[in-house]
C-alpha cells in the first residue's frame, strides 16, 4: 500500500475546515437573503420557459447541446474558482464553488433555445454574438452589482470569446454526432 504524502493529508484537513466554515457562513449569512432568492429564480424560471418554448420533436439534439454546455461551463467555472479568477459570495447551495443557477439553467437553456430558433450557421453565429455580448457586458456586471459575482483576476471581456468558442465548438460537435447517428440509422 502506498503512503499518502503528509502534504496531501494537510490539504484534505484544510479543505475540511474550509467546507465547515463555508457551511456556517451560508446558514448564517446567505440562505434566504434576497440574493439567494434571485438565484433560486434563476435556477427554476429558465427551465419553465424552456419547457414552454422547446420544440418537443427535437428534444434529443437540444438536450444534447444543453448537456454539452452544462458540462463545459461547470468545468470552466470550477477551474476559474479554483484559480481564484472569481468567486461567488452568494450561492444557492454551499457545497459547490460554482454558480449553479447559471451553469445548470440559464446558460444551457439559452444555448438550447438559440440552437432551436437559429438553425443556419449564419443566424446562429449572429444570435450567439448578441448573447455573448449581453452575458459578458450586461449579465455578468449585473451579477457583480448585486453582489452575487466577484471578479478577482478576470475581466468581463475575457468571457466574450469563451461564450463564442463554446457556441461554435458545441454546435460543430453536435452536428458531427447527429451526422454519424443518421449515417448508421439509415441502414
BAMIKOL-629380 format. One record per residue: residue number from 1; residue in three letters; x, y, z of N, C-alpha, C in turn. Coordinates in steps of 0.1 Angstrom, whole numbers, padded with zeros to 4 digits. Layout:
+-----+---------+-------+-------+-------+-------+-------+-------+-------+-------+-------+
! num ! residuo !   n.x !   n.y !   n.z !  ca.x !  ca.y !  ca.z !   c.x !   c.y !   c.z !
+-----+---------+-------+-------+-------+-------+-------+-------+-------+-------+-------+
! NUM !     ALA !     X !     Y !     Z !     X !     Y !     Z !     X !     Y !     Z !
...
+-----+---------+-------+-------+-------+-------+-------+-------+-------+-------+-------+
% end
This chain:
+-----+---------+-------+-------+-------+-------+-------+-------+-------+-------+-------+
! num ! residuo !   n.x !   n.y !   n.z !  ca.x !  ca.y !  ca.z !   c.x !   c.y !   c.z !
+-----+---------+-------+-------+-------+-------+-------+-------+-------+-------+-------+
!   1 !     UNK !  0008 ! -0012 !  0000 !  0000 !  0000 !  0000 !  0009 !  0012 !  0000 !
!   2 !     UNK !  0005 !  0022 ! -0008 !  0013 !  0034 ! -0010 !  0009 !  0044 !  0002 !
!   3 !     UNK !  0019 !  0050 !  0008 !  0017 !  0060 !  0018 !  0012 !  0073 !  0011 !
!   4 !     UNK !  0003 !  0079 !  0018 ! -0002 !  0092 !  0013 !  0007 !  0103 !  0018 !
!   5 !     UNK !  0012 !  0112 !  0010 !  0021 !  0123 !  0014 !  0014 !  0131 !  0025 !
!   6 !     UNK !  0022 !  0135 !  0034 !  0018 !  0144 !  0045 !  0011 !  0157 !  0040 !
!   7 !     UNK !  0017 !  0162 !  0029 !  0011 !  0175 !  0024 ! -0003 !  0172 !  0019 !
!   8 !     UNK ! -0006 !  0160 !  0013 ! -0020 !  0157 !  0009 ! -0029 !  0156 !  0020 !
!   9 !     UNK ! -0025 !  0151 !  0031 ! -0033 !  0150 !  0043 ! -0036 !  0164 !  0048 !
!  10 !     UNK ! -0026 !  0173 !  0048 ! -0029 !  0186 !  0053 ! -0039 !  0194 !  0044 !
!  11 !     UNK ! -0038 !  0191 !  0031 ! -0047 !  0197 !  0021 ! -0061 !  0193 !  0025 !
!  12 !     UNK ! -0063 !  0180 !  0027 ! -0076 !  0174 !  0030 ! -0082 !  0180 !  0043 !
!  13 !     UNK ! -0073 !  0181 !  0053 ! -0077 !  0187 !  0066 ! -0081 !  0202 !  0064 !
!  14 !     UNK ! -0073 !  0209 !  0057 ! -0076 !  0223 !  0054 ! -0089 !  0225 !  0047 !
!  15 !     UNK ! -0091 !  0216 !  0037 ! -0104 !  0216 !  0029 ! -0116 !  0213 !  0038 !
!  16 !     UNK ! -0114 !  0204 !  0047 ! -0125 !  0201 !  0056 ! -0129 !  0213 !  0065 !
!  17 !     UNK ! -0119 !  0220 !  0070 ! -0121 !  0232 !  0078 ! -0128 !  0242 !  0069 !
!  18 !     UNK ! -0123 !  0244 !  0057 ! -0129 !  0254 !  0048 ! -0144 !  0251 !  0045 !
!  19 !     UNK ! -0147 !  0238 !  0043 ! -0161 !  0234 !  0040 ! -0170 !  0237 !  0052 !
!  20 !     UNK ! -0165 !  0234 !  0064 ! -0173 !  0237 !  0076 ! -0175 !  0252 !  0077 !
!  21 !     UNK ! -0165 !  0260 !  0074 ! -0167 !  0274 !  0075 ! -0177 !  0279 !  0065 !
!  22 !     UNK ! -0176 !  0274 !  0053 ! -0185 !  0278 !  0042 ! -0199 !  0274 !  0045 !
!  23 !     UNK ! -0201 !  0262 !  0052 ! -0215 !  0258 !  0056 ! -0220 !  0268 !  0066 !
!  24 !     UNK ! -0212 !  0271 !  0076 ! -0217 !  0280 !  0087 ! -0220 !  0294 !  0081 !
!  25 !     UNK ! -0211 !  0299 !  0072 ! -0213 !  0312 !  0066 ! -0226 !  0312 !  0058 !
!  26 !     UNK ! -0229 !  0301 !  0050 ! -0241 !  0300 !  0042 ! -0253 !  0301 !  0051 !
!  27 !     UNK ! -0253 !  0293 !  0061 ! -0265 !  0292 !  0070 ! -0267 !  0306 !  0077 !
!  28 !     UNK ! -0257 !  0312 !  0081 ! -0258 !  0325 !  0089 ! -0261 !  0337 !  0080 !
!  29 !     UNK ! -0254 !  0337 !  0068 ! -0254 !  0350 !  0061 ! -0260 !  0349 !  0047 !
!  30 !     UNK ! -0263 !  0337 !  0041 ! -0266 !  0336 !  0027 ! -0281 !  0332 !  0025 !
!  31 !     UNK ! -0284 !  0320 !  0030 ! -0297 !  0314 !  0027 ! -0309 !  0323 !  0031 !
!  32 !     UNK ! -0318 !  0324 !  0022 ! -0330 !  0333 !  0023 ! -0328 !  0348 !  0022 !
!  33 !     UNK ! -0315 !  0352 !  0018 ! -0313 !  0366 !  0015 ! -0320 !  0369 !  0002 !
!  34 !     UNK ! -0321 !  0382 ! -0002 ! -0327 !  0385 ! -0015 ! -0319 !  0380 ! -0026 !
!  35 !     UNK ! -0305 !  0380 ! -0025 ! -0297 !  0374 ! -0035 ! -0299 !  0359 ! -0037 !
!  36 !     UNK ! -0301 !  0352 ! -0026 ! -0303 !  0338 ! -0026 ! -0316 !  0335 ! -0034 !
!  37 !     UNK ! -0327 !  0343 ! -0031 ! -0339 !  0342 ! -0038 ! -0338 !  0345 ! -0053 !
!  38 !     UNK ! -0330 !  0354 ! -0057 ! -0327 !  0357 ! -0071 ! -0321 !  0344 ! -0078 !
!  39 !     UNK ! -0311 !  0338 ! -0071 ! -0305 !  0326 ! -0076 ! -0315 !  0315 ! -0077 !
!  40 !     UNK ! -0324 !  0313 ! -0067 ! -0335 !  0303 ! -0068 ! -0343 !  0306 ! -0081 !
!  41 !     UNK ! -0347 !  0318 ! -0083 ! -0354 !  0321 ! -0095 ! -0347 !  0318 ! -0108 !
!  42 !     UNK ! -0334 !  0321 ! -0108 ! -0325 !  0319 ! -0120 ! -0323 !  0304 ! -0122 !
!  43 !     UNK ! -0326 !  0296 ! -0112 ! -0325 !  0281 ! -0114 ! -0338 !  0275 ! -0119 !
!  44 !     UNK ! -0349 !  0281 ! -0115 ! -0362 !  0275 ! -0118 ! -0368 !  0281 ! -0131 !
!  45 !     UNK ! -0369 !  0294 ! -0132 ! -0376 !  0301 ! -0143 ! -0371 !  0297 ! -0157 !
!  46 !     UNK ! -0358 !  0296 ! -0159 ! -0353 !  0292 ! -0173 ! -0359 !  0279 ! -0177 !
!  47 !     UNK ! -0360 !  0269 ! -0168 ! -0365 !  0256 ! -0172 ! -0380 !  0256 ! -0175 !
!  48 !     UNK ! -0387 !  0265 ! -0168 ! -0402 !  0266 ! -0171 ! -0403 !  0272 ! -0185 !
!  49 !     UNK ! -0395 !  0283 ! -0187 ! -0396 !  0289 ! -0201 ! -0392 !  0279 ! -0211 !
!  50 !     UNK ! -0381 !  0272 ! -0209 ! -0376 !  0262 ! -0218 ! -0387 !  0252 ! -0222 !
!  51 !     UNK ! -0394 !  0247 ! -0211 ! -0404 !  0237 ! -0214 ! -0416 !  0242 ! -0222 !
!  52 !     UNK ! -0419 !  0255 ! -0220 ! -0430 !  0261 ! -0228 ! -0425 !  0263 ! -0243 !
!  53 !     UNK ! -0413 !  0267 ! -0245 ! -0408 !  0270 ! -0258 ! -0402 !  0259 ! -0266 !
!  54 !     UNK ! -0397 !  0249 ! -0259 ! -0389 !  0239 ! -0266 ! -0397 !  0231 ! -0277 !
!  55 !     UNK ! -0390 !  0228 ! -0288 ! -0396 !  0220 ! -0298 ! -0395 !  0206 ! -0294 !
!  56 !     UNK ! -0406 !  0200 ! -0289 ! -0406 !  0187 ! -0283 ! -0402 !  0176 ! -0293 !
!  57 !     UNK ! -0403 !  0179 ! -0306 ! -0398 !  0169 ! -0316 ! -0383 !  0169 ! -0317 !
!  58 !     UNK ! -0376 !  0179 ! -0312 ! -0362 !  0180 ! -0313 ! -0355 !  0179 ! -0299 !
!  59 !     UNK ! -0362 !  0172 ! -0290 ! -0356 !  0171 ! -0276 ! -0342 !  0165 ! -0276 !
!  60 !     UNK ! -0340 !  0155 ! -0283 ! -0327 !  0148 ! -0282 ! -0315 !  0157 ! -0286 !
!  61 !     UNK ! -0315 !  0163 ! -0298 ! -0304 !  0172 ! -0301 ! -0303 !  0184 ! -0292 !
!  62 !     UNK ! -0315 !  0190 ! -0288 ! -0315 !  0201 ! -0279 ! -0309 !  0198 ! -0265 !
!  63 !     UNK ! -0314 !  0187 ! -0260 ! -0309 !  0183 ! -0247 ! -0294 !  0179 ! -0248 !
!  64 !     UNK ! -0290 !  0174 ! -0259 ! -0275 !  0170 ! -0260 ! -0267 !  0183 ! -0260 !
!  65 !     UNK ! -0271 !  0193 ! -0267 ! -0263 !  0205 ! -0267 ! -0263 !  0212 ! -0254 !
!  66 !     UNK ! -0275 !  0211 ! -0247 ! -0276 !  0216 ! -0234 ! -0267 !  0210 ! -0224 !
!  67 !     UNK ! -0266 !  0196 ! -0225 ! -0257 !  0189 ! -0216 ! -0242 !  0192 ! -0219 !
!  68 !     UNK ! -0239 !  0194 ! -0232 ! -0225 !  0198 ! -0235 ! -0222 !  0211 ! -0229 !
!  69 !     UNK ! -0231 !  0221 ! -0230 ! -0229 !  0234 ! -0224 ! -0228 !  0233 ! -0209 !
!  70 !     UNK ! -0237 !  0226 ! -0203 ! -0237 !  0224 ! -0188 ! -0224 !  0219 ! -0183 !
!  71 !     UNK ! -0219 !  0208 ! -0190 ! -0207 !  0202 ! -0186 ! -0195 !  0211 ! -0187 !
!  72 !     UNK ! -0194 !  0218 ! -0199 ! -0183 !  0227 ! -0202 ! -0183 !  0239 ! -0192 !
!  73 !     UNK ! -0194 !  0246 ! -0191 ! -0194 !  0258 ! -0182 ! -0192 !  0254 ! -0168 !
!  74 !     UNK ! -0197 !  0243 ! -0163 ! -0194 !  0239 ! -0149 ! -0179 !  0236 ! -0147 !
!  75 !     UNK ! -0173 !  0229 ! -0157 ! -0159 !  0226 ! -0155 ! -0151 !  0239 ! -0156 !
!  76 !     UNK ! -0155 !  0248 ! -0165 ! -0147 !  0261 ! -0166 ! -0149 !  0270 ! -0153 !
!  77 !     UNK ! -0161 !  0269 ! -0148 ! -0164 !  0277 ! -0135 ! -0156 !  0271 ! -0124 !
!  78 !     UNK ! -0156 !  0258 ! -0123 ! -0147 !  0252 ! -0112 ! -0133 !  0256 ! -0114 !
!  79 !     UNK ! -0128 !  0256 ! -0126 ! -0114 !  0259 ! -0129 ! -0112 !  0274 ! -0125 !
!  80 !     UNK ! -0120 !  0283 ! -0129 ! -0119 !  0297 ! -0126 ! -0120 !  0300 ! -0111 !
!  81 !     UNK ! -0129 !  0293 ! -0104 ! -0130 !  0294 ! -0090 ! -0117 !  0289 ! -0083 !
!  82 !     UNK ! -0112 !  0277 ! -0087 ! -0100 !  0272 ! -0081 ! -0088 !  0280 ! -0083 !
!  83 !     UNK ! -0087 !  0287 ! -0095 ! -0076 !  0296 ! -0098 ! -0078 !  0310 ! -0092 !
!  84 !     UNK ! -0088 !  0312 ! -0085 ! -0092 !  0325 ! -0079 ! -0093 !  0336 ! -0089 !
!  85 !     UNK ! -0099 !  0333 ! -0100 ! -0102 !  0343 ! -0110 ! -0114 !  0351 ! -0106 !
!  86 !     UNK ! -0124 !  0344 ! -0099 ! -0136 !  0350 ! -0095 ! -0141 !  0341 ! -0083 !
!  87 !     UNK ! -0151 !  0347 ! -0076 ! -0158 !  0338 ! -0066 ! -0172 !  0344 ! -0065 !
!  88 !     UNK ! -0180 !  0336 ! -0058 ! -0194 !  0339 ! -0056 ! -0198 !  0340 ! -0041 !
!  89 !     UNK ! -0199 !  0353 ! -0037 ! -0202 !  0355 ! -0023 ! -0216 !  0349 ! -0019 !
!  90 !     UNK ! -0225 !  0348 ! -0029 ! -0238 !  0343 ! -0026 ! -0240 !  0330 ! -0035 !
!  91 !     UNK ! -0244 !  0319 ! -0029 ! -0246 !  0307 ! -0037 ! -0259 !  0300 ! -0032 !
!  92 !     UNK ! -0265 !  0293 ! -0041 ! -0278 !  0287 ! -0038 ! -0275 !  0275 ! -0029 !
!  93 !     UNK ! -0264 !  0268 ! -0030 ! -0260 !  0257 ! -0021 ! -0246 !  0260 ! -0017 !
!  94 !     UNK ! -0242 !  0256 ! -0005 ! -0229 !  0260 !  0000 ! -0217 !  0251 ! -0005 !
!  95 !     UNK ! -0221 !  0239 ! -0009 ! -0210 !  0229 ! -0012 ! -0204 !  0229 ! -0026 !
!  96 !     UNK ! -0210 !  0238 ! -0035 ! -0204 !  0239 ! -0048 ! -0197 !  0252 ! -0049 !
!  97 !     UNK ! -0185 !  0252 ! -0056 ! -0178 !  0265 ! -0057 ! -0184 !  0273 ! -0069 !
!  98 !     UNK ! -0192 !  0267 ! -0077 ! -0197 !  0274 ! -0089 ! -0211 !  0280 ! -0087 !
!  99 !     UNK ! -0215 !  0288 ! -0096 ! -0228 !  0294 ! -0096 ! -0238 !  0285 ! -0103 !
! 100 !     UNK ! -0244 !  0276 ! -0095 ! -0253 !  0266 ! -0100 ! -0264 !  0271 ! -0109 !
! 101 !     UNK ! -0272 !  0281 ! -0106 ! -0283 !  0285 ! -0115 ! -0278 !  0289 ! -0129 !
! 102 !     UNK ! -0267 !  0296 ! -0130 ! -0262 !  0300 ! -0143 ! -0257 !  0288 ! -0151 !
! 103 !     UNK ! -0249 !  0279 ! -0144 ! -0244 !  0268 ! -0151 ! -0254 !  0257 ! -0154 !
! 104 !     UNK ! -0264 !  0255 ! -0146 ! -0273 !  0244 ! -0147 ! -0287 !  0248 ! -0153 !
! 105 !     UNK ! -0289 !  0261 ! -0155 ! -0302 !  0266 ! -0160 ! -0300 !  0277 ! -0171 !
! 106 !     UNK ! -0295 !  0288 ! -0167 ! -0295 !  0300 ! -0176 ! -0287 !  0297 ! -0189 !
! 107 !     UNK ! -0275 !  0292 ! -0187 ! -0267 !  0290 ! -0199 ! -0271 !  0278 ! -0208 !
! 108 !     UNK ! -0274 !  0267 ! -0202 ! -0279 !  0256 ! -0211 ! -0292 !  0259 ! -0218 !
! 109 !     UNK ! -0301 !  0265 ! -0211 ! -0314 !  0269 ! -0217 ! -0312 !  0279 ! -0228 !
! 110 !     UNK ! -0304 !  0289 ! -0225 ! -0301 !  0299 ! -0236 ! -0295 !  0293 ! -0248 !
! 111 !     UNK ! -0285 !  0285 ! -0246 ! -0279 !  0278 ! -0258 ! -0288 !  0269 ! -0265 !
! 112 !     UNK ! -0297 !  0262 ! -0258 ! -0306 !  0253 ! -0264 ! -0316 !  0260 ! -0273 !
! 113 !     UNK ! -0321 !  0271 ! -0267 ! -0332 !  0279 ! -0274 ! -0326 !  0286 ! -0286 !
! 114 !     UNK ! -0313 !  0291 ! -0285 ! -0307 !  0297 ! -0297 ! -0305 !  0286 ! -0308 !
! 115 !     UNK ! -0300 !  0275 ! -0304 ! -0298 !  0264 ! -0313 ! -0312 !  0260 ! -0320 !
! 116 !     UNK ! -0322 !  0260 ! -0312 ! -0335 !  0257 ! -0318 ! -0340 !  0267 ! -0328 !
! 117 !     UNK ! -0339 !  0280 ! -0325 ! -0345 !  0290 ! -0333 ! -0336 !  0295 ! -0344 !
! 118 !     UNK ! -0323 !  0294 ! -0343 ! -0314 !  0299 ! -0353 ! -0307 !  0287 ! -0359 !
! 119 !     UNK ! -0313 !  0281 ! -0370 ! -0309 !  0268 ! -0375 ! -0297 !  0269 ! -0385 !
! 120 !     UNK ! -0296 !  0280 ! -0392 ! -0284 !  0281 ! -0401 ! -0272 !  0286 ! -0393 !
! 121 !     UNK ! -0261 !  0283 ! -0398 ! -0248 !  0287 ! -0391 ! -0248 !  0302 ! -0390 !
! 122 !     UNK ! -0251 !  0309 ! -0401 ! -0250 !  0324 ! -0401 ! -0259 !  0330 ! -0390 !
! 123 !     UNK ! -0272 !  0326 ! -0390 ! -0281 !  0331 ! -0380 ! -0277 !  0327 ! -0366 !
! 124 !     UNK ! -0272 !  0315 ! -0364 ! -0268 !  0310 ! -0351 ! -0256 !  0318 ! -0346 !
! 125 !     UNK ! -0246 !  0321 ! -0354 ! -0235 !  0329 ! -0350 ! -0239 !  0343 ! -0347 !
! 126 !     UNK ! -0248 !  0349 ! -0355 ! -0252 !  0363 ! -0351 ! -0259 !  0363 ! -0338 !
! 127 !     UNK ! -0268 !  0353 ! -0336 ! -0275 !  0352 ! -0323 ! -0266 !  0350 ! -0311 !
! 128 !     UNK ! -0256 !  0342 ! -0313 ! -0246 !  0339 ! -0303 ! -0237 !  0351 ! -0300 !
! 129 !     UNK ! -0234 !  0359 ! -0310 ! -0226 !  0371 ! -0308 ! -0234 !  0381 ! -0299 !
! 130 !     UNK ! -0247 !  0382 ! -0302 ! -0256 !  0390 ! -0293 ! -0256 !  0385 ! -0279 !
! 131 !     UNK ! -0258 !  0371 ! -0278 ! -0259 !  0365 ! -0265 ! -0246 !  0367 ! -0257 !
! 132 !     UNK ! -0235 !  0365 ! -0264 ! -0222 !  0366 ! -0257 ! -0220 !  0381 ! -0252 !
! 133 !     UNK ! -0224 !  0390 ! -0260 ! -0222 !  0404 ! -0256 ! -0232 !  0407 ! -0245 !
! 134 !     UNK ! -0244 !  0403 ! -0245 ! -0253 !  0405 ! -0234 ! -0248 !  0399 ! -0221 !
! 135 !     UNK ! -0244 !  0386 ! -0222 ! -0239 !  0379 ! -0210 ! -0226 !  0386 ! -0204 !
! 136 !     UNK ! -0217 !  0389 ! -0214 ! -0204 !  0394 ! -0209 ! -0205 !  0408 ! -0204 !
! 137 !     UNK ! -0213 !  0417 ! -0210 ! -0212 !  0431 ! -0207 ! -0225 !  0436 ! -0200 !
! 138 !     UNK ! -0235 !  0428 ! -0198 ! -0247 !  0432 ! -0191 ! -0250 !  0423 ! -0179 !
! 139 !     UNK ! -0251 !  0410 ! -0182 ! -0255 !  0400 ! -0172 ! -0244 !  0398 ! -0161 !
! 140 !     UNK ! -0232 !  0397 ! -0166 ! -0221 !  0395 ! -0156 ! -0219 !  0407 ! -0147 !
! 141 !     UNK ! -0219 !  0420 ! -0153 ! -0218 !  0431 ! -0145 ! -0230 !  0433 ! -0135 !
! 142 !     UNK ! -0242 !  0429 ! -0140 ! -0254 !  0429 ! -0131 ! -0252 !  0420 ! -0119 !
! 143 !     UNK ! -0247 !  0408 ! -0122 ! -0245 !  0399 ! -0110 ! -0234 !  0404 ! -0101 !
! 144 !     UNK ! -0225 !  0411 ! -0106 ! -0214 !  0418 ! -0098 ! -0221 !  0429 ! -0090 !
! 145 !     UNK ! -0229 !  0437 ! -0096 ! -0236 !  0448 ! -0089 ! -0245 !  0443 ! -0078 !
! 146 !     UNK ! -0251 !  0431 ! -0080 ! -0260 !  0425 ! -0070 ! -0252 !  0418 ! -0059 !
! 147 !     UNK ! -0239 !  0417 ! -0060 ! -0230 !  0411 ! -0050 ! -0230 !  0396 ! -0052 !
! 148 !     UNK ! -0235 !  0390 ! -0062 ! -0235 !  0376 ! -0064 ! -0222 !  0370 ! -0071 !
! 149 !     UNK ! -0216 !  0379 ! -0078 ! -0204 !  0375 ! -0086 ! -0193 !  0385 ! -0083 !
! 150 !     UNK ! -0181 !  0381 ! -0080 ! -0170 !  0390 ! -0077 ! -0158 !  0386 ! -0085 !
! 151 !     UNK ! -0153 !  0395 ! -0093 ! -0142 !  0393 ! -0102 ! -0129 !  0395 ! -0093 !
! 152 !     UNK ! -0119 !  0386 ! -0094 ! -0107 !  0388 ! -0087 ! -0096 !  0391 ! -0098 !
! 153 !     UNK ! -0093 !  0381 ! -0106 ! -0083 !  0383 ! -0117 ! -0089 !  0380 ! -0130 !
! 154 !     UNK ! -0101 !  0385 ! -0133 ! -0109 !  0383 ! -0145 ! -0115 !  0396 ! -0150 !
! 155 !     UNK ! -0117 !  0397 ! -0163 ! -0123 !  0409 ! -0168 ! -0135 !  0404 ! -0176 !
! 156 !     UNK ! -0146 !  0412 ! -0176 ! -0158 !  0408 ! -0183 ! -0155 !  0404 ! -0198 !
! 157 !     UNK ! -0147 !  0412 ! -0204 ! -0144 !  0409 ! -0219 ! -0137 !  0396 ! -0221 !
! 158 !     UNK ! -0131 !  0390 ! -0211 ! -0125 !  0377 ! -0213 ! -0136 !  0366 ! -0216 !
! 159 !     UNK ! -0148 !  0369 ! -0211 ! -0159 !  0359 ! -0212 ! -0164 !  0358 ! -0226 !
! 160 !     UNK ! -0164 !  0370 ! -0233 ! -0170 !  0370 ! -0247 ! -0164 !  0359 ! -0256 !
! 161 !     UNK ! -0151 !  0358 ! -0258 ! -0146 !  0348 ! -0267 ! -0149 !  0334 ! -0262 !
! 162 !     UNK ! -0150 !  0332 ! -0249 ! -0153 !  0319 ! -0244 ! -0167 !  0315 ! -0247 !
! 163 !     UNK ! -0176 !  0324 ! -0246 ! -0190 !  0321 ! -0250 ! -0191 !  0317 ! -0264 !
! 164 !     UNK ! -0183 !  0324 ! -0273 ! -0183 !  0321 ! -0287 ! -0177 !  0308 ! -0290 !
! 165 !     UNK ! -0166 !  0305 ! -0283 ! -0159 !  0292 ! -0285 ! -0168 !  0281 ! -0282 !
! 166 !     UNK ! -0175 !  0282 ! -0270 ! -0184 !  0272 ! -0266 ! -0196 !  0270 ! -0277 !
! 167 !     UNK ! -0201 !  0281 ! -0281 ! -0212 !  0281 ! -0291 ! -0208 !  0274 ! -0304 !
! 168 !     UNK ! -0197 !  0278 ! -0309 ! -0192 !  0272 ! -0322 ! -0188 !  0257 ! -0320 !
! 169 !     UNK ! -0180 !  0255 ! -0311 ! -0174 !  0241 ! -0309 ! -0185 !  0231 ! -0306 !
! 170 !     UNK ! -0195 !  0235 ! -0297 ! -0205 !  0226 ! -0293 ! -0216 !  0223 ! -0304 !
! 171 !     UNK ! -0218 !  0234 ! -0312 ! -0227 !  0231 ! -0324 ! -0220 !  0222 ! -0334 !
! 172 !     UNK ! -0208 !  0225 ! -0336 ! -0200 !  0216 ! -0346 ! -0200 !  0202 ! -0341 !
! 173 !     UNK ! -0197 !  0200 ! -0328 ! -0197 !  0186 ! -0322 ! -0210 !  0180 ! -0323 !
! 174 !     UNK ! -0221 !  0187 ! -0320 ! -0234 !  0181 ! -0321 ! -0238 !  0177 ! -0335 !
! 175 !     UNK ! -0234 !  0186 ! -0345 ! -0238 !  0182 ! -0358 ! -0230 !  0170 ! -0363 !
! 176 !     UNK ! -0217 !  0169 ! -0359 ! -0210 !  0157 ! -0362 ! -0216 !  0144 ! -0356 !
! 177 !     UNK ! -0220 !  0145 ! -0344 ! -0227 !  0134 ! -0338 ! -0240 !  0130 ! -0345 !
! 178 !     UNK ! -0248 !  0140 ! -0348 ! -0261 !  0138 ! -0355 ! -0258 !  0132 ! -0369 !
! 179 !     UNK ! -0248 !  0136 ! -0376 ! -0245 !  0131 ! -0389 ! -0240 !  0116 ! -0388 !
! 180 !     UNK ! -0233 !  0113 ! -0378 ! -0229 !  0099 ! -0376 ! -0241 !  0090 ! -0372 !
! 181 !     UNK ! -0249 !  0096 ! -0364 ! -0262 !  0089 ! -0360 ! -0270 !  0086 ! -0372 !
! 182 !     UNK ! -0272 !  0096 ! -0380 ! -0280 !  0095 ! -0392 ! -0274 !  0084 ! -0402 !
! 183 !     UNK ! -0261 !  0085 ! -0404 ! -0254 !  0075 ! -0412 ! -0257 !  0061 ! -0408 !
! 184 !     UNK ! -0256 !  0058 ! -0395 ! -0257 !  0045 ! -0390 ! -0272 !  0040 ! -0388 !
! 185 !     UNK ! -0281 !  0050 ! -0388 ! -0295 !  0046 ! -0387 ! -0302 !  0045 ! -0400 !
! 186 !     UNK ! -0295 !  0048 ! -0411 ! -0301 !  0047 ! -0424 ! -0301 !  0033 ! -0430 !
! 187 !     UNK ! -0294 !  0025 ! -0424 ! -0293 !  0011 ! -0429 ! -0304 !  0002 ! -0423 !
+-----+---------+-------+-------+-------+-------+-------+-------+-------+-------+-------+
% end
